[in-house]
């Protein structure tokens, strides 16, 4: 029995990877598996960039999609659960004789599947987390200083309670049982083709700004208000980062609307840069990524058809890890 072939589509935020993956899946008789750490949550739509209309092709065909809207926002869905659910979805799609297309920008989720992380430690202790959440920021900082005096969080984000609590949880794990251990042992029966959506930094920054302003106009703040009214705490919203963190700060009166928008624009661009670093590291770790401009899926479709047919593939013509942009100001 031959290897089970899986297509992965990834790329930085606002690069157009979802619509690209959907077009690809439409040509391949495929189904999408979302690899996005926030789109798993119900009700987190505008802020997370979850546009369900993207999964319908122009001819009306709806591409089946997995791992969207599978958890409530107050549930601490984690990487181990994603790997379990992703492997289950892959098996179900293959059983239907269709092509699994994993699509998303959560680089850790993508990397975990490609390289076969072994996870230990399980989900955070919810009782212990609640105890920490009841402490003042000063008390949490004191605990962190005691355990990790040179912590970068103390220097750079001393008021970020979510990061402080998460770091304390990591430090308090039993020695020799890390939460995450990379073992570089992907599933022995899987064969992956990794495709990336590529845009220039200038174009990506412009798209990020345009999309942010559109989301604000589309009711992103109203979505955050609704989530809070449904019982999601401000602290929990801040935990989700980026859009939800800065909306929560604004809605608590800590930032003006303009300050929220401008701070968020900078942070999303910085996030795209961190994603860029992840993809570079993936290439350096031996993962081949074939980069394509997302407006024209035809070359990617041809490459994917060769992959599914078992034909030899060329080396990627472009490597992100060999490309340097030089200095760039936000």
Secondary structure, DSSP 8 states (H G I E B T S, - for coil): ---EEEEEEE-STTS-HHHHHHHHHHHHTEEEEE--TTTTBTT--TTTT--GGGGB-TTS-B--EESSS-B-TTS---HHHHHHHHHHHHHHHHHTT-EEEEE-S-HHHHHHHHHT-EE-S-S--HHHHHHHHTS-HHHHHHHHHHH-TT-HHHHH-TT-HHHHHHHHHHHTS-TT--SEE------TTEEEEEEEE---HHHHHHHHHHHHHHHHHHTHHHHHHHHHHTT--HHHHHHT-HHHHHHHHHHTTSS-HHHHHHHHHHHHHHHHHHHHHHHHHHHHTT--EEEE-TT--HHHHHHHHHHHHT------S--GGG--------
